[in-house]
Structure formats: C-alpha cells, structure tokens
C-alpha cells in the first residue's frame, strides 16, 4: 500500500498518511510578536524519535471549525458537526518532538495556504516533505483570507481573532485580492527573515511554546537553499514571493489561483516555478498566465495530475465518508495517497534541481516532463502564441 496510515490514535474520521521519507517528523507552532504584524506558523521538521510523543490535533481549536463553517456559508450547526466528526483527528507527527540536528543544515520551505484555509490543512504534504529532510514553515496568513486566525496581545492571555472576510460589496474582487496577495507574499518574506534572524543568533521568543527553543534551529537550516510553496491563493502568493525576495530560489505552486496577480508582474518573475495543477480547477486563462512565465524561463514547468480536484492537494482528500467528502467536494477519482505521492515526488525532483540538493530526488525527474500514468505536461507556448 502507498500509505502507512495513521495509528489508532487518529480517531476514526481522518487517516492522514505518515511521511514516507527516512526521517521521523516533529511539529510545533510558532508565534512571534504581539501584534498583527508578527508571524504565526506551524513548523514541520525532521525529528528524533522519542518515547511517549503525542500527536497534535489536525484542527487545533474549535474556533477553526466555526471558521470553516463560516467560510463555506454553512449554518452554525455545521460547526458543531465538524467539531464532532473531525475535531479529534490527529496528525501522525511528534508534537514538540526533539529537533534532529544536521551539519550543514536542512533546506527550508515556506508554505502558504489557500483561501479559507489555515496552517494545519496541508499537514499531509508538509509532513511528507519534512520526512525527506526539509524544514517546512506553514504560515497562517493575517490578511483576512484564513478561515480564522489570531494573535496574542501583550496583555497576558488575551487573544485577538482575525475573521475571514468576503469581498466587500461594490469593491472589485481583483483589487481586494491583489492587496491580500501582496500582504501574503510579504508575510512569506518576513518568515524567511525570521529564520535568518535565528540563524544569525538573534534571540527570538516563541510566545506559544517557550519550552520549544527556536535557537536549536541555529546551524540546522541551510539558508542558501530556500523555496516557497503554496496551494491555490497560496500558489500565486509563492509566485509573487519570488519577485519580492531574491533569497527564494524557486517556487512550487499547487493549483495556483493566478487571478490576483497584476499583469505588470509577469515579466518580473525571475526564478523557476513548478505548477502542479489538478484536472478540475484550472481555466484556459489561468493556464495561459502560467505559460507566460514558462515562455520566459525554460525551467518553469506546468504539469496536471489527472483524476484530481482542487481539494485533492489538501488534507480534505483523506476524509472518508460520503457526507464529508460531499461537503468539501474533496473527491477526485485518483486515490489520494497516489495523488500525494505524485505531488510530493514532482516537488522533490524540482527542488533537487533548483536548490542543488545532494539527494536522489532526481529519480522522479520524469514527472516534471509529464511522464507517467496520471500526470501530463502542458505543451509550452510557441513564440507565435505570445
């Protein structure tokens, strides 16, 4: 079987696969700063095995169930239903597990979530990448695009919640979303700066888990090997982050929603992007925008995973049961474990190439050319199409 499903502690409703790479995976939450301008992220990293490690909740708190219900315009009872059905699901990683040191450090991926999502809903792909020797920082954006999020004010114990916001009536969606995508890309850049600060020996306080000392990352992250990645709204965020921050060497965009990016920026994207699309989400206009980038950089690749829908690249793909998969329209025809394997192997092959890794991820290079069952490559733009 492609997946070693989570153990019995997962609760019956969600079986997120464990990472298949050689490393055990640990996980912690990091919040820095007491204002909205701080940062909030979930960190996935190679971990030492420790007896009695607990597994974190997939949905960290009930407020996120309410946020999901609100984002999807369901009734409030739906929030209670979600709490009952998925509120006890756990992720197969060691919560606050001991960090596994590595001389020379691990490559770093900053991950950006989609519209109406939050930091934990991509645990399957983030833990898969961490199991192959990456540190993955899954951001929770504060631009009102998360289902909900919060920050802790300087006043002890007080939280300020940031709800999901729809496009205000009378405002053009492009302008609203364009402002958000710029804020999101800037948060990706700030996250990278945070790791640079830690690497330089600055003392950075994690206000959520003071027992998980961020200084242990010092010397264990290779800041010459940094990529940015995201899904949907997060996919286009990753593309924009390449424009804003030269230290990002490449981007992996999962089913990118290209709409919010202004046309002026297309010529400015300097680095290669791997677009991994699902079969059911993209429009010809959106793919044409991706091809504009591939016409400027021959290393930019566009592949489509057959039998997948937009949610196939999120953890919702692993929800069993007709009711939930109908609620989240999370069912493609491709087995979700196979979809996750294709997505992560294509990403690893691309990252090997552009971060100059010494691994053997180039064994999956064929996927970048669309070779293999369930994956096809977009034909590149001819010059006459431009």
C-alpha positions as CSV (number, residue, x, y, z in Angstrom):
1,X,0.0,0.0,0.0
2,X,1.2,3.5,-0.8
3,X,0.4,4.8,2.7
4,X,1.2,3.8,6.2
5,X,-2.0,5.1,7.7
6,X,-2.0,6.9,11.0
7,X,-2.2,4.7,14.0
8,X,-5.3,4.1,16.2
9,X,-4.9,7.4,18.0
10,X,-6.0,9.2,14.8
11,X,-9.7,8.9,15.6
12,X,-11.9,7.2,13.1
13,X,-12.6,10.1,10.8
14,X,-9.3,11.1,9.2
15,X,-6.3,9.0,8.3
16,X,-3.5,11.3,7.2
17,X,-0.6,9.3,5.9
18,X,2.8,9.3,7.6
19,X,5.7,10.7,5.7
20,X,7.5,8.1,3.6
21,X,10.9,9.6,3.7
22,X,13.7,8.4,6.0
23,X,13.1,11.0,8.8
24,X,10.6,11.0,11.6
25,X,8.7,14.2,11.7
26,X,8.2,16.6,14.5
27,X,5.8,19.6,14.6
28,X,5.4,22.7,16.7
29,X,3.5,26.1,16.5
30,X,5.5,29.3,16.4
31,X,4.1,32.7,17.1
32,X,6.4,35.7,17.1
33,X,5.4,39.2,18.2
34,X,2.3,40.6,20.0
35,X,0.7,42.4,17.0
36,X,-1.0,41.6,13.7
37,X,2.4,42.4,12.1
38,X,4.0,39.4,13.8
39,X,4.0,35.9,12.4
40,X,2.2,32.6,13.0
41,X,3.2,29.3,11.6
42,X,3.3,25.6,12.1
43,X,6.7,24.1,11.8
44,X,7.3,20.6,10.4
45,X,10.9,19.3,10.8
46,X,13.0,16.1,10.9
47,X,12.8,14.8,14.5
48,X,14.4,12.4,16.8
49,X,12.2,9.5,17.9
50,X,11.0,10.0,21.4
51,X,9.0,7.5,23.5
52,X,5.6,8.8,24.6
53,X,5.4,11.5,22.0
54,X,1.9,12.9,21.5
55,X,0.3,13.7,18.1
56,X,-1.1,17.2,17.5
57,X,-4.8,17.8,16.7
58,X,-5.4,18.3,13.0
59,X,-7.9,21.1,13.7
60,X,-6.1,22.9,16.5
61,X,-9.2,24.5,18.2
62,X,-12.9,24.7,17.9
63,X,-12.7,28.3,16.6
64,X,-11.3,26.9,13.3
65,X,-14.3,24.6,12.9
66,X,-16.5,27.7,13.2
67,X,-14.3,29.5,10.7
68,X,-14.6,26.7,8.2
69,X,-18.3,26.6,8.6
70,X,-18.5,30.4,8.1
71,X,-16.2,30.4,5.1
72,X,-18.3,27.8,3.4
73,X,-21.5,29.6,4.2
74,X,-22.9,26.7,6.1
75,X,-25.1,27.1,9.2
76,X,-23.7,27.3,12.7
77,X,-24.8,23.7,13.4
78,X,-22.3,22.7,10.8
79,X,-19.5,24.0,13.0
80,X,-20.8,21.7,15.8
81,X,-21.0,18.8,13.4
82,X,-17.4,19.4,12.2
83,X,-16.2,19.5,15.8
84,X,-17.8,16.2,16.5
85,X,-16.6,14.5,13.3
86,X,-13.1,15.9,12.7
87,X,-12.4,17.7,16.0
88,X,-10.5,14.8,17.5
89,X,-8.4,13.9,14.4
90,X,-4.7,13.9,14.9
91,X,-1.7,14.2,12.6
92,X,1.0,11.4,12.5
93,X,3.9,13.6,13.7
94,X,5.5,14.1,17.2
95,X,4.2,17.2,18.8
96,X,7.1,19.4,20.0
97,X,9.4,16.4,19.2
98,X,13.1,16.9,19.6
99,X,14.7,18.5,16.5
100,X,17.2,16.2,14.7
101,X,20.4,18.2,14.1
102,X,22.1,18.1,10.7
103,X,25.5,19.5,9.9
104,X,25.2,21.9,7.0
105,X,21.5,22.3,7.8
106,X,18.2,21.3,6.1
107,X,16.8,23.2,3.1
108,X,13.8,25.4,4.1
109,X,10.3,25.7,2.5
110,X,7.9,28.5,3.4
111,X,4.3,27.2,2.7
112,X,1.3,29.5,2.0
113,X,-2.3,28.2,2.5
114,X,-5.3,28.7,0.2
115,X,-8.4,30.9,0.7
116,X,-10.5,29.9,3.7
117,X,-7.8,27.5,4.9
118,X,-5.2,27.8,7.8
119,X,-1.8,26.5,8.8
120,X,-2.7,22.8,9.5
121,X,-4.8,21.9,6.5
122,X,-1.8,20.8,4.4
123,X,-0.3,18.6,7.1
124,X,0.0,15.6,4.7
125,X,2.2,17.4,2.1
126,X,4.2,19.4,4.7
127,X,5.0,16.3,6.8
128,X,5.8,14.3,3.7
129,X,8.4,16.9,2.6
130,X,9.8,17.1,6.2
131,X,10.2,13.3,6.2
132,X,12.6,13.7,3.2
133,X,14.8,16.2,5.1
134,X,13.2,19.7,4.8
135,X,12.1,22.2,7.4
136,X,8.7,23.4,6.4
137,X,7.1,26.5,7.8
138,X,3.3,26.5,7.1
139,X,2.2,30.1,7.6
140,X,-1.2,31.2,8.8
141,X,-1.9,34.4,6.9
142,X,-3.4,37.5,8.6
143,X,-4.8,39.2,5.5
144,X,-8.4,38.0,6.4
145,X,-8.0,35.1,3.9
146,X,-7.7,32.4,6.5
147,X,-10.9,30.7,7.8
148,X,-9.9,32.4,11.0
149,X,-6.7,33.2,12.9
150,X,-5.5,35.1,15.9
151,X,-2.6,36.8,17.6
152,X,-1.8,37.1,21.3
153,X,-1.7,40.7,22.5
154,X,1.0,41.8,25.0
155,X,-1.7,41.7,27.7
156,X,-1.3,38.3,29.3
157,X,-3.6,35.6,28.0
158,X,-5.6,37.9,25.6
159,X,-6.2,36.8,22.0
160,X,-7.3,38.9,19.2
161,X,-9.1,36.9,16.4
162,X,-8.9,37.9,12.7
163,X,-12.0,36.6,10.9
164,X,-12.3,35.6,7.3
165,X,-13.6,38.5,5.2
166,X,-15.5,38.4,1.9
167,X,-15.0,40.9,-0.9
168,X,-16.9,44.0,0.3
169,X,-19.9,44.9,-1.8
170,X,-19.2,47.3,-4.5
171,X,-15.5,46.6,-4.5
172,X,-13.8,44.9,-7.5
173,X,-12.6,41.5,-6.5
174,X,-9.3,41.9,-8.2
175,X,-8.3,45.0,-6.1
176,X,-9.3,43.3,-2.9
177,X,-7.4,40.1,-3.7
178,X,-4.4,41.9,-5.1
179,X,-3.9,43.7,-1.9
180,X,-4.2,40.4,0.0
181,X,-1.7,38.6,-2.2
182,X,0.9,41.3,-1.6
183,X,0.4,41.1,2.2
184,X,0.7,37.3,2.0
185,X,3.9,37.4,-0.1
186,X,5.3,39.9,2.4
187,X,4.5,37.5,5.2
188,X,6.4,34.8,3.4
189,X,9.4,37.2,3.1
190,X,9.1,38.0,6.9
191,X,9.0,34.3,7.7
192,X,12.3,33.9,5.8
193,X,13.7,36.9,7.7
194,X,12.7,35.2,11.0
195,X,14.8,32.1,10.1
196,X,17.7,34.4,9.1
197,X,17.5,36.1,12.5
198,X,17.5,32.8,14.3
199,X,20.5,31.6,12.1
200,X,22.4,34.8,13.0
201,X,22.0,34.0,16.7
202,X,19.3,36.6,17.5
203,X,17.1,35.6,20.4
204,X,13.6,35.1,19.1
205,X,10.8,34.3,21.6
206,X,8.1,31.8,20.5
207,X,5.2,33.1,22.6
208,X,3.2,29.8,22.2
209,X,5.8,27.2,23.3
210,X,8.6,28.7,25.4
211,X,9.8,25.2,26.1
212,X,10.5,24.6,22.3
213,X,13.5,26.9,21.9
214,X,13.9,28.4,18.4
215,X,17.6,28.7,18.9
216,X,18.0,25.0,18.3
217,X,17.4,25.8,14.6
218,X,20.6,27.8,14.6
219,X,23.2,26.0,12.3
220,X,20.5,23.5,11.2
221,X,18.9,25.4,8.3
222,X,20.7,26.0,5.1
223,X,19.7,29.5,4.1
224,X,21.3,29.1,0.7
225,X,18.6,26.5,-0.1
226,X,15.2,28.1,0.4
227,X,12.0,27.6,-1.6
228,X,8.5,29.0,-1.3
229,X,5.4,26.8,-1.9
230,X,1.6,27.1,-1.6
231,X,-1.8,26.0,-2.7
232,X,-4.4,28.0,-4.7
233,X,-4.3,31.6,-3.3
234,X,-1.0,30.3,-1.7
235,X,0.3,29.2,-5.1
236,X,0.1,32.7,-6.6
237,X,1.4,34.0,-3.3
238,X,4.5,31.8,-3.8
239,X,5.0,33.2,-7.3
240,X,4.8,36.8,-6.0
241,X,7.2,36.0,-3.2
242,X,9.9,35.2,-5.8
243,X,9.5,38.8,-7.1
244,X,9.8,40.3,-3.6
245,X,12.7,38.1,-2.2
246,X,15.8,37.2,-4.1
247,X,16.7,34.5,-1.5
248,X,13.8,32.3,-2.7
249,X,15.5,30.2,-5.4
250,X,12.3,28.6,-6.8
251,X,8.6,28.2,-6.1
252,X,6.2,25.2,-6.2
253,X,2.6,26.3,-6.9
254,X,-0.1,23.7,-6.2
255,X,-3.2,24.5,-8.4
256,X,-2.3,28.2,-8.3
257,X,-5.2,30.7,-8.5
258,X,-3.5,33.2,-10.8
259,X,-6.3,35.8,-10.9
260,X,-5.0,38.2,-8.1
261,X,-1.6,38.8,-9.7
262,X,-1.3,42.1,-11.7
263,X,-0.1,41.7,-15.3
264,X,2.8,44.1,-14.8
265,X,4.5,41.5,-12.6
266,X,4.7,38.6,-15.0
267,X,7.9,39.8,-16.7
268,X,9.4,40.4,-13.2
269,X,9.3,36.7,-12.0
270,X,13.0,35.8,-12.2
271,X,13.1,32.2,-10.9
272,X,11.7,28.9,-12.0
273,X,8.2,27.8,-10.9
274,X,6.7,24.3,-10.8
275,X,3.0,24.5,-11.4
276,X,1.3,21.2,-10.3
277,X,-2.4,21.6,-11.4
278,X,-5.4,19.5,-10.7
279,X,-7.6,18.4,-13.5
280,X,-10.8,20.1,-12.5
281,X,-9.9,23.6,-11.2
282,X,-7.8,25.5,-13.8
283,X,-9.3,27.7,-16.6
284,X,-7.6,28.3,-20.0
285,X,-7.0,31.9,-18.9
286,X,-5.2,30.8,-15.8
287,X,-3.0,28.3,-17.6
288,X,-2.2,30.9,-20.2
289,X,-0.8,33.1,-17.4
290,X,1.4,30.2,-16.2
291,X,2.6,29.7,-19.8
292,X,3.6,33.4,-19.9
293,X,6.0,32.6,-17.1
294,X,7.3,29.4,-18.8
295,X,7.9,31.3,-22.0
296,X,10.3,33.5,-20.0
297,X,12.0,30.8,-18.0
298,X,12.6,27.4,-19.7
299,X,13.0,25.8,-16.2
300,X,9.4,26.7,-15.3
301,X,7.2,23.5,-15.6
302,X,3.5,23.0,-15.7
303,X,2.0,19.6,-15.0
304,X,-1.5,18.4,-14.4
305,X,-2.4,15.4,-12.2
306,X,-5.3,13.5,-13.7
307,X,-8.3,12.4,-11.6
308,X,-7.9,15.2,-9.1
309,X,-10.0,18.2,-7.9
310,X,-8.9,21.4,-6.2
311,X,-9.1,19.9,-2.7
312,X,-7.1,16.8,-3.7
313,X,-4.0,18.8,-2.7
314,X,-5.3,19.4,0.8
315,X,-5.8,17.1,3.8
316,X,-9.5,17.0,3.0
317,X,-8.7,14.5,0.3
318,X,-8.2,12.0,3.1
319,X,-11.6,12.4,4.7
320,X,-13.6,9.2,4.5
321,X,-17.3,9.1,4.3
322,X,-19.7,10.4,1.7
323,X,-21.1,13.2,3.8
324,X,-17.8,14.9,4.5
325,X,-16.3,14.4,1.1
326,X,-19.6,15.9,-0.4
327,X,-19.4,18.9,2.0
328,X,-15.8,19.6,0.9
329,X,-16.2,18.3,-2.7
330,X,-12.9,16.7,-1.9
331,X,-13.2,13.6,-4.0
332,X,-11.3,13.1,-7.3
333,X,-11.1,9.7,-8.9
334,X,-7.4,9.3,-8.2
335,X,-6.5,7.6,-4.9
336,X,-5.4,10.4,-2.5
337,X,-2.3,8.6,-1.5
338,X,-1.2,8.3,-5.1
339,X,-2.1,12.0,-5.7
340,X,0.1,13.0,-2.7
341,X,2.9,10.7,-3.9
342,X,2.9,12.4,-7.4
343,X,2.7,15.9,-6.0
344,X,5.5,15.4,-3.4
345,X,7.8,13.4,-5.8
346,X,7.5,16.1,-8.5
347,X,8.1,18.8,-6.0
348,X,11.2,16.9,-4.6
349,X,12.6,16.4,-8.1
350,X,12.2,20.1,-8.9
351,X,13.7,21.2,-5.6
352,X,16.6,18.9,-6.1
353,X,17.3,20.6,-9.4
354,X,17.0,24.2,-8.2
355,X,18.3,24.0,-4.7
356,X,21.2,21.9,-5.8
357,X,20.4,19.1,-3.3
358,X,22.7,16.1,-2.9
359,X,19.7,13.7,-2.5
360,X,18.4,11.2,-5.1
361,X,15.1,13.0,-5.8
362,X,16.1,13.2,-9.5
363,X,14.8,9.7,-9.7
364,X,11.4,11.4,-10.1
365,X,12.6,13.8,-12.9
366,X,10.2,12.2,-15.4
367,X,7.2,13.6,-13.5
368,X,8.5,17.2,-14.4
369,X,8.1,16.3,-18.1
370,X,4.6,14.8,-17.5
371,X,5.9,11.2,-18.0
372,X,4.0,8.6,-16.0
373,X,0.4,7.5,-15.5
374,X,-1.9,10.1,-14.0
375,X,0.3,13.1,-15.0
376,X,0.5,15.2,-18.1
377,X,2.6,18.2,-19.0
378,X,1.3,21.4,-20.6
379,X,2.8,22.0,-24.1
380,X,5.0,25.1,-23.8
381,X,3.9,28.3,-25.5
382,X,5.2,28.6,-29.1
383,X,6.6,32.0,-29.8
384,X,3.7,32.5,-32.3
385,X,1.2,32.2,-29.4
386,X,2.7,35.2,-27.5
